Amino acid sequence: MISIRGQSWAIAKRVPMAAGGRTAAVALAMAVVAAGCATVPTNGPVQQVGSAQNGLSQEQEYSQPIPVGPESGWKPTQIVDGFLAASASFAGDHQVAKKYLDPAAQAAWHPGWAVTVVRGQPKTTSVGPFPKSVPNQSDLRAQVKVTGLPVATITGSGQYQVYSGSSTKSYVFSLVSVDGQWRIDGLPTSQGLLLTDADFQHVYQPRDLYFLSQSGNTLVPDPVFVPQQATNTELATGLVKALLQDPSGWLSGAAVTGFPAHAQPIGQVRIDGQNATVDLGGEDGKPFKVSQRQLEQMAAQLAWTLASGPTPIQSVELELNNGPKRVMSSLYQDPQAFQGWMPAQPAGSSLYFVGSNGTVQTLSGVGLPGGAQDERASTVPGQAGSGSVPPLTSIAISPNGSSVAGIAAGGAAVYFGTLGRGAALKEWRPTSGSCTSVSWDARGDLWITAGGIVWMLPPNGGSAVDMPVPAGDDVTDFMVAPDGVRVVMIVRDGSSSHVEVGAVTHSGQAVMMQGGPVTIGAGIPQPDALSWYGTDDVIALADSGSSSSAQLYEVPLNGGPPTTIAVPGTPVSVTATSPEGSVADIAIGLSGGKMMVSTDLGVFQPTRAGGESPAYPG
């Protein structure tokens, strides 16, 4: 006997009920039982089964639903129920799910990664009578309507988008009788797969696809959800195919792939132990040539995409036309070989803040095992540390720690410049309204939001440039990722606000937003401050200054649900840095001039020094 999701089944499926009942050929057993009785846990992590228990190989299996094909005599509603359940298995390119389709639909159905996720079990009902497309044969055709509450959609490129509506939606399937058995011949065309939220969590996983900046020498992560597939070979092959085209969605036009347009995989990715071999050829298997620069770009994308994240792969070997290629004198590439292509926030950097006397100060040693007694506060050099500028309410430090920018009280001006002995600060006054945020990028550009408009001050002393944003967007906070391409921002819409992720490109002095920004962190009430937190996340502060509702959130860029971070007191500002180190990586400013820090989402601890507007570099 196998127990599935708390229910006992003699076999791993639901069988049709005697009269007019539902079936769902459920295939959610996560273990194969050779003999005796086994229990599939209803809580806790999904366990891995298959030959992986005997070591890594090309045939390593991942936990997958066990699909069941249609049985003789099933009614149209039962066929559709069975098809939906079997769709959760990607084994053999949905081999079992295709058994529910007629021959023409089998040939045409290629769902890819796109999916609509519905809450709970959708309702399946017959719809009739079916329009008589064939005279006197209406009894050979049927329609079935599936109704459910969408909670999210996954695009064909793997981007998670929360469904904004609150109403159920219906999806209509048409069926035809084939040799006396009902089969689906028409599927809803808009949603790709249709999965329950529980099935989605079982068979999709977050991964990063790595593309290139327009310059071609910086990797740009694209956080997506991908189907886990049945084996690591199929998963790796799917990831490689996704790299062959430029990214779509909000990264479109800002990031590119290094693979030539005519590149095609030759067979599947071959996995031997911890190494994956990717063989590429031209169209129809024709040989093709690439430059050494293109080899490096392809190898960088493959190494970071296949050998980082939840994967047994540690290195990648690139072949062209069945022949291995050396990249930087080596046949085997790992992410470390291209570490310089991945700009990152500085882990364990000093924390900057505005002291009670109005000077900019730095605090080192925060979050170390020794506690507050190891902290050392000092005033920064130059005018920023002299107190000879108007009081600053918010500051930002450049990624390399060499420059500072701050907003004067009331937001009427921004003061910025280098941190050095005798260095003076410059003043910039917006023409669009009060300044609400300042931030730096790795190029040395200073980004300012003022009156809902995004301004960029180039490092060469040129004039400020306003960046066009989608019509109607009123931007109150804006930050560029270390890769210089991805951006996050807070957009105010009337009395509410939300977080968006997008991408920018530079052309001379001009800067523009590409693709189209999308909302992330759905459900966060009134976000008003942001900070990057590693590669794939940002920290958002909502309802800052409210003693009853101020809250921190960790927000994934892939569109997944935000996670609440427990925080004491009433935070009014937040800053974060890379969580890769072992020192404090999140700092908050509290009302009353106090600061607290947290390491790896742990408990917040007060700092010895008091101050406002804590800021990590970057």
Residue pairs with C-beta under 8 A, 6 or more apart in sequence:
1 8
1 9
1 10
1 37
2 8
2 9
2 11
2 12
2 29
2 31
2 33
2 37
2 38
2 39
2 40
3 9
3 38
3 39
3 40
3 42
4 12
4 26
4 28
4 29
4 40
5 28
5 40
5 42
5 198
6 42
9 29
11 68
12 26
12 27
12 28
12 29
12 66
12 68
13 25
13 26
13 27
13 68
14 22
14 23
14 24
14 25
14 26
14 81
14 85
15 23
15 71
16 23
16 71
16 73
16 74
16 75
16 78
17 23
20 75
21 78
22 77
22 78
22 81
22 124
23 74
23 77
23 78
23 81
23 82
24 81
24 82
24 84
24 85
24 121
25 67
25 68
25 69
25 70
25 81
25 82
25 85
25 86
26 65
26 68
26 85
27 65
27 66
27 67
27 68
27 85
27 86
27 88
27 89
27 96
28 40
28 65
28 66
28 85
28 88
28 199
28 202
29 40
29 65
29 66
30 40
30 46
30 47
30 49
30 63
30 65
30 202
31 38
31 40
31 47
31 49
32 49
32 50
32 66
41 47
46 63
46 202
47 63
48 61
48 62
48 63
49 61
49 63
50 59
50 60
50 61
50 62
51 57
51 59
51 60
51 61
52 60
52 61
55 273
56 232
56 271
56 273
56 274
56 312
57 271
57 272
57 273
58 231
58 232
58 233
58 270
58 271
58 272
59 231
59 233
60 231
60 232
60 233
60 271
60 312
61 230
61 231
62 228
62 229
62 230
62 231
62 232
62 235
63 202
63 228
64 89
64 90
64 91
64 203
64 228
64 230
65 85
65 86
65 88
65 89
65 199
65 202
65 203
66 89
67 85
67 86
67 88
67 89
67 91
67 96
67 97
68 82
68 85
68 86
68 96
69 82
69 86
69 96
69 99
69 100
70 78
70 79
70 82
70 99
70 100
70 181
70 182
70 183
72 181
73 181
74 82
74 181
74 182
75 182
76 126
76 142
76 143
76 144
76 175
76 182
77 124
77 125
77 126
77 144
79 100
79 144
79 175
79 182
79 183
79 184
80 100
80 124
80 144
80 146
80 173
80 175
80 184
81 124
82 100
83 97
83 100
83 101
83 173
83 184
84 122
84 146
84 194
84 195
85 199
86 94
86 96
86 97
86 99
86 100
87 94
87 97
87 111
87 193
87 194
87 195
88 195
88 199
88 202
88 203
89 96
89 97
89 203
89 230
90 203
90 227
90 228
90 229
90 230
90 234
91 229
91 230
92 230
94 109
94 111
98 106
98 109
100 183
100 184
101 109
101 183
101 184
101 185
101 187
102 176
102 178
102 183
102 184
102 185
103 178
104 185
105 183
105 184
105 185
105 186
105 187
109 187
111 192
111 193
112 156
112 192
113 154
113 155
113 156
113 157
113 158
113 192
113 224
113 225
113 226
113 227
114 153
114 154
114 155
114 156
114 191
114 192
114 193
115 153
115 154
115 191
115 192
115 193
115 194
115 195
115 200
115 204
116 150
116 152
116 153
116 154
116 171
116 191
116 192
116 193
116 194
116 195
117 150
117 151
117 152
117 153
117 154
117 195
117 196
117 197
117 200
118 148
118 149
118 150
118 151
118 194
118 195
118 196
118 197
119 148
119 149
119 150
119 151
119 196
119 197
120 148
120 149
120 196
120 197
121 148
121 196
122 146
122 147
122 148
122 194
122 196
123 146
123 147
123 148
124 144
124 145
124 146
124 147
125 144
125 145
125 147
126 142
126 143
126 144
126 145
127 143
127 144
127 145
127 172
128 142
128 143
129 138
130 138
130 141
130 142
130 143
130 174
132 138
133 141
134 140
134 141
139 177
140 176
140 177
141 174
141 175
141 176
141 177
142 174
142 175
142 176
142 182
143 172
143 173
143 174
143 175
144 172
144 173
144 175
145 170
145 171
145 172
145 173
146 170
146 171
146 172
146 173
146 194
147 168
147 169
147 170
147 171
148 168
148 169
148 171
148 194
149 166
149 167
149 168
149 169
150 163
150 165
150 169
151 162
151 163
151 197
152 160
152 161
152 162
152 163
152 200
152 559
153 160
153 161
153 163
153 191
154 160
154 161
154 192
154 200
154 204
154 225
155 161
155 248
155 249
156 192
156 248
157 222
157 224
157 242
157 247
157 248
157 249
158 207
158 209
158 222
158 224
158 225
158 226
158 242
158 558
159 224
159 225
159 249
159 250
159 518
159 558
159 559
160 224
160 225
160 558
160 559
160 560
161 518
161 519
161 559
162 519
162 522
162 523
162 559
162 561
164 522
171 188
171 191
171 194
172 188
173 184
173 186
173 187
173 188
174 184
174 185
174 186
175 182
175 183
175 184
175 185
175 186
176 182
176 183
176 185
177 183
188 194
195 203
203 227
203 228
204 225
204 226
204 227
204 228
205 225
205 226
205 228
205 310
206 223
206 224
206 225
206 309
206 536
206 556
206 558
206 560
207 223
207 224
207 225
207 226
207 239
207 305
207 309
207 310
208 221
208 222
208 223
208 224
208 304
208 305
208 308
208 309
208 535
208 536
209 221
209 222
209 224
209 239
209 242
209 243
209 247
209 305
210 219
210 220
210 221
210 222
210 243
210 300
210 301
210 304
210 305
211 219
211 220
211 222
211 243
211 246
211 247
211 251
211 255
211 256
211 257
211 301
212 218
212 219
212 220
212 255
212 256
212 257
212 258
212 297
212 300
212 301
213 219
213 220
213 254
213 255
213 256
213 483
213 484
213 485
214 254
214 255
214 256
214 485
214 505
216 256
216 258
216 293
216 297
217 341
218 341
218 342
218 343
218 483
218 484
218 485
219 300
219 301
219 304
219 338
219 341
219 342
219 483
220 251
220 254
220 255
220 483
220 485
220 486
221 304
221 483
221 486
221 535
221 536
222 247
222 251
222 255
223 535
223 536
223 556
223 557
223 558
224 242
224 558
225 558
225 560
226 235
226 238
226 239
226 242
227 235
227 238
228 235
229 235
229 238
232 271
232 311
232 312
232 313
233 268
233 269
233 270
233 271
234 268
236 268
236 269
236 271
236 276
236 306
236 311
236 313
237 265
237 268
237 269
239 305
239 306
240 265
240 269
240 278
240 302
240 305
240 306
241 265
243 257
243 259
243 301
243 302
243 305
244 257
244 259
244 263
244 264
244 265
245 257
246 252
246 255
246 256
246 257
247 255
247 256
247 257
248 515
249 515
249 516
249 518
250 501
250 502
250 503
250 515
250 516
250 517
250 518
251 485
251 486
251 503
251 514
251 515
252 503
252 514
252 515
252 516
253 503
253 505
253 514
253 515
254 485
254 503
254 504
254 505
254 514
254 515
255 485
255 503
257 301
258 294
258 297
258 298
258 300
258 301
259 280
259 294
259 298
259 301
260 288
260 290
260 294
262 282
262 283
262 288
263 280
263 281
263 282
263 288
264 280
264 281
264 282
264 283
264 285
265 278
265 279
265 280
265 281
266 279
266 280
266 281
266 285
266 319
266 321
266 322
267 279
269 276
269 277
269 278
269 306
270 276
270 277
270 279
271 277
271 312
271 313
274 312
274 313
274 314
274 315
275 313
275 314
275 315
275 316
275 317
275 332
276 302
276 306
276 307
276 313
276 315
276 316
276 317
277 316
277 317
277 318
277 319
278 302
278 306
278 316
278 317
278 318
278 319
279 319
279 320
279 321
279 322
280 298
280 318
280 319
280 320
280 321
281 287
281 288
281 320
281 321
281 322
282 288
287 320
287 321
288 320
288 321
289 320
290 298
290 320
295 318
295 325
295 327
296 327
296 328
298 318
299 316
299 318
299 327
299 333
299 337
299 338
300 333
300 338
300 341
302 316
302 318
302 333
303 315
303 316
303 333
303 334
303 335
303 337
303 338
304 335
304 338
304 341
304 342
306 313
306 316
307 313
307 314
307 315
307 316
307 334
307 335
308 335
314 334
315 332
315 333
315 334
316 332
316 333
316 334
317 324
317 331
317 332
317 333
318 324
318 325
318 327
318 333
319 325
324 331
325 331
327 333
328 337
330 337
335 342
342 483
343 399
343 442
343 482
343 483
343 484
344 482
344 534
344 535
344 578
344 580
345 399
345 482
345 532
345 534
345 577
345 578
345 616
345 617
345 618
346 399
346 401
346 577
346 578
346 616
346 617
346 618
347 577
347 578
347 579
347 580
347 581
347 583
347 585
348 577
348 581
348 582
348 583
349 401
349 577
349 616
349 617
349 618
350 362
350 363
350 364
350 401
350 617
351 362
351 363
351 364
351 366
351 575
351 584
351 587
351 595
351 597
351 607
351 614
351 615
351 616
352 360
352 361
352 362
352 363
352 380
352 395
352 397
352 404
352 614
352 615
352 616
352 617
353 360
353 361
353 362
353 363
353 395
353 589
353 595
353 609
353 611
353 612
353 613
353 614
353 615
354 360
354 361
354 391
354 392
354 393
354 395
354 406
354 611
354 612
354 613
355 361
355 377
355 379
355 609
355 610
355 611
356 593
356 610
356 611
357 387
358 387
358 389
358 391
358 392
359 379
359 380
359 384
359 385
359 386
359 387
360 379
360 380
360 384
360 385
360 392
360 395
360 404
360 406
361 377
361 378
361 379
361 380
361 385
361 609
361 611
362 377
362 378
362 379
362 380
363 375
363 376
363 377
363 607
363 609
363 611
364 375
364 376
364 378
365 374
365 375
365 376
366 375
366 583
366 584
366 587
366 597
366 607
367 583
367 584
367 585
367 597
367 598
367 599
367 605
368 374
368 583
371 605
372 605
372 606
372 607
372 608
373 608
375 607
375 608
375 609
377 608
377 609
379 385
380 404
380 419
381 419
381 420
381 421
381 422
381 423
382 417
382 418
382 419
382 420
382 421
382 422
382 423
382 424
382 425
383 389
383 417
383 423
383 424
383 425
384 404
384 406
384 415
384 417
384 419
384 423
384 425
385 419
389 406
389 408
389 415
389 425
390 408
390 409
390 413
390 415
391 408
391 409
392 406
392 407
392 408
392 409
392 415
392 613
393 406
393 407
393 408
393 409
393 411
393 612
393 613
394 406
394 407
394 437
394 438
394 573
394 613
395 404
395 405
395 406
395 407
395 438
395 613
395 615
396 404
396 405
396 406
396 438
396 439
396 440
396 446
396 615
397 403
397 404
397 440
397 615
397 616
397 617
397 618
398 404
398 440
398 444
398 617
398 618
399 440
399 441
399 442
399 482
399 617
399 618
400 617
401 419
401 617
402 418
402 419
402 420
403 416
403 417
403 418
403 419
403 440
403 444
403 446
404 416
404 417
404 418
404 419
404 425
405 414
405 415
405 416
405 438
405 440
405 446
405 448
406 414
406 415
406 416
406 438
406 613
407 413
407 414
407 435
407 436
407 437
407 438
408 414
408 415
408 435
410 434
411 433
411 434
411 435
411 436
411 450
412 429
412 434
412 435
413 427
413 428
413 429
413 435
414 427
414 428
414 429
414 430
414 435
414 438
414 446
414 448
415 425
415 426
415 427
415 428
416 425
416 426
416 428
416 438
416 446
416 457
417 423
417 424
417 425
417 426
428 448
428 457
428 464
430 448
430 450
430 451
430 453
430 455
432 450
432 451
432 452
432 453
432 455
432 466
433 450
433 451
433 452
433 453
434 450
434 451
435 448
435 449
435 450
436 449
436 450
436 476
436 477
437 447
437 448
437 449
437 476
437 477
437 478
437 479
437 529
438 446
438 447
438 448
439 446
439 447
439 478
439 479
439 480
440 446
440 447
440 618
441 447
441 480
441 484
442 480
442 482
442 483
442 484
442 618
443 459
443 484
443 506
444 458
444 459
445 456
445 457
445 458
445 459
445 480
445 511
446 456
446 457
446 459
447 454
447 455
447 456
447 457
447 478
447 479
447 480
448 454
448 455
448 456
448 457
448 464
449 455
449 475
449 476
449 477
449 478
449 489
452 473
452 474
452 475
452 476
452 492
453 466
453 469
453 475
454 466
454 467
454 469
454 475
454 478
454 489
455 464
455 465
455 466
455 467
456 464
456 465
456 466
456 467
456 511
457 464
457 465
458 465
458 509
462 509
463 509
465 509
465 510
465 511
467 504
467 511
467 512
467 513
468 512
468 513
469 475
469 513
469 517
470 513
470 516
470 517
472 493
473 491
473 517
474 491
474 492
474 493
475 489
475 490
475 491
475 492
476 490
476 491
476 492
476 497
476 528
477 489
477 490
477 528
477 529
477 530
478 487
478 488
478 489
478 490
479 487
479 488
479 489
479 530
479 531
479 532
479 538
480 486
480 487
480 504
481 487
481 488
481 532
482 532
482 618
485 503
485 504
485 505
486 501
486 502
486 503
486 557
487 501
487 502
487 503
487 504
487 513
487 517
488 499
488 500
488 501
488 502
488 520
488 530
488 532
488 538
488 557
489 499
489 500
489 502
489 517
489 530
490 497
490 498
490 499
490 500
490 527
490 528
490 529
490 530
490 540
491 497
491 498
491 499
491 500
491 517
496 526
497 526
497 527
497 528
498 519
498 521
498 522
498 524
498 527
499 519
499 520
499 521
499 524
499 527
499 530
499 538
499 540
499 555
500 517
500 518
500 519
500 520
501 517
501 518
501 520
501 557
502 513
502 514
502 515
502 516
502 517
502 518
503 513
503 514
503 515
504 511
504 512
504 513
504 514
505 511
505 512
505 514
518 559
520 555
520 556
520 557
520 558
520 559
521 527
521 538
521 540
521 553
521 555
521 562
522 559
522 561
522 562
523 561
523 562
524 540
524 542
524 553
524 555
524 562
525 542
525 543
525 549
526 542
526 543
527 540
527 541
527 542
527 553
528 541
528 542
528 543
528 544
529 540
529 541
529 544
529 573
529 574
530 538
530 539
530 540
530 541
531 538
531 539
531 574
531 575
531 576
531 616
532 538
532 539
532 576
532 618
533 539
533 554
533 576
533 577
533 578
533 579
533 585
533 586
534 578
534 579
534 580
536 556
536 557
536 558
537 554
537 555
537 556
537 557
538 554
538 555
538 557
538 576
539 552
539 553
539 554
539 555
539 565
539 574
539 576
539 586
540 552
540 553
540 555
540 562
540 574
541 550
541 551
541 552
541 553
541 571
541 573
541 574
541 588
542 549
542 550
542 551
542 552
542 553
543 549
543 550
543 551
544 550
544 571
544 572
544 573
545 570
545 572
545 591
546 570
547 570
550 567
550 570
550 571
550 572
551 564
551 565
551 567
552 564
552 565
552 567
552 571
552 574
552 586
552 588
553 562
553 563
553 564
553 565
554 562
554 563
554 565
554 601
555 562
556 562
565 586
565 598
565 601
566 603
567 588
567 596
567 604
568 596
568 604
569 588
569 590
569 591
569 594
569 596
570 590
570 591
571 588
571 589
571 590
572 589
572 590
572 591
572 612
573 588
573 589
573 612
573 613
573 614
574 586
574 587
574 588
574 589
575 586
575 587
575 588
575 614
575 615
575 616
576 585
576 586
576 587
576 616
577 585
577 616
577 617
577 618
578 585
579 585
579 600
579 601
582 599
582 600
583 599
584 597
584 598
584 599
585 598
585 599
585 600
586 597
586 598
586 601
586 604
587 595
587 596
587 597
587 598
587 607
587 614
587 616
588 595
588 596
588 597
588 604
588 614
589 595
589 611
589 612
589 613
589 614
590 596
593 610
593 611
593 612
594 606
594 607
594 610
595 606
595 607
595 609
595 610
595 611
595 612
595 614
596 604
596 605
596 606
596 607
597 604
597 605
597 607
598 604
598 605
